[in-house]
């Protein structure tokens, strides 16, 4: 009787381990992939002539969002460190425009984003933001001016 019970417990433990093995291997591969992404982002290479910071933004009556994604040689990449600096215009006294500054910093990201809720920028008609990214040991910066109809002016990170 005791032997049969031990045998059943061993069988159950074996089945439980076999059932958990795929989950363990997936988790391990995810950590390996994350480690590889960090290693790639931390690598140092000569400055790329084909690195681009492409804007992604929303500008509506209630919401302002500023973001980007990065490409190198036409492929999407992840930057080691990214900072988004947003200048949101607020109408002040006597119609003067006052800029409020907002910053967001992220590590190891391919699509950084910042968002806020203001009605004043819509009244003024635009907002500005700058994205600074560290990729392969080099710092790239791009500035964008966004209006009600989309991108007014911007460079793509040099």
N, C-alpha and C positions, 0 to 999 in steps of 0.2 A: 504494500500500500504506500509506504513512504517513498519507495523507489519510483513508483508510477507518478507520484506527485512531483518529485524532483525532476523527472524526465519531462513532465508537462511544463514545469517552470522554465527548464532549459530551452524547450521548444519555443515557448512564448517569448523568451528573451532573444532568441535567435531571430524569430520573425520580426520582433520590434526593431532590432538592430538593422536587419535587412531592409525594412520599410523606411528607416531613418537615413540610410546610407545615401540615397539620391538627394535628400535635403541637405546633408552635410557636404556633399560634393558641390552642389549648387552654391551654397554659402561660401565655400572655399574659393570657387571660381569667381564669385562676385568680389571678394576681398582681393584676389589676385588682379582682377580687372581694375579695381579702384587704385591699387598700388601702382599698376602700370600707367594709369592716367596721371597720377602724381609724379611718377618718375619722368614721364614724357614732358610734363609741364615744367619740371624743375631743371631739365636738361639745358645746357648752354650751347648755343649755336650762333654763327654770324647773323647779323641783322638781315631779315627777309625783305626782299623788294616786293613780294607778292602778298604780304600780310594786310588784311583789310578788316576794319571795324565797321560793321553794317548796322544802321540804326533800326530800332523797333520801338515805336512810340504810339501813344494814344493821347488825343487831346480833344476832350468833349466838355460840355458845359459843367459837368460835375467832377470829372476825373482827369488827372494828368499822370501819365506814366512815361518813363524813359528807360530804354534798355538797348541791348545790342546783341549781336552774335559775331563770332570771329571766323575768318577764313584765312587759310594759308595755302597758296597754290591751288585755290579752288575748292579745298576740302575744309569742312567745319573742324575747328580745333578748340581746345580748352586752354584758357589762360591761367597762370599760377595765381596772380593777384589782379583784381579789377576794382577800380574806384569809379563811381558815377557821381559827378558833381552837377547838381541841377540849380539853375537860377530861375526862380519863379517870380514874375512881375506882379506886384500888388499895387493897386491905385492908392496913392496917398493923398494927403491934403492938397488942395488947390490943383488937382489933376496931375501932380508929379508922380512919376513911377518909382516905386521902391522895390528893390530886388531882395527876395528872401532866398538864402542859400540852404541847400539840403545835400547831404552826402550819404553815400551807401558804399560799403566796402565788402567784397566777397573774395573767397579763396577757392581756387580750383573750380572754375565755372566756365561754361561755354555760352550761357545766356543770362548775364546779369540783368537785374531789373530793379527799378525804384518806382513807387507810385504814391500819389497823395490826392486828397480831395480839396480842391479850391475852386471858387467861382471867379475870383479876380483875374487869373490869367486869361480866361475866355473873354472877359471884358476888354483886356488890353490887346489880345489877339495873337500872342505868341509866348513861347518860353524857350530857354536855351539849356543845353546840357553838354557836358564833356565826359567822355569815357577814356580812362587811362588804363591800359592793360600791360601786364608784364608777361611776355611769352618768350620762352627759350632764352631767358636772361636779358632780353631787350625790352625797353619801355616804348609803347606806342600810344599816341593820343589822337583822338578825333573829337571835333566839336560839331554840334548840330543845332540849328535853329528851326523850331517846329511851329508852324502856323495852323490856322483852322483848316486849311486845305492840305496839310501834310508838310513835308520837308521844304523849308524855304532855302536854306543853304547849309552846306556841310562838306567836310572832307572825310575821307575814308581811312584815316589813321596812317600816318607816315612817321 
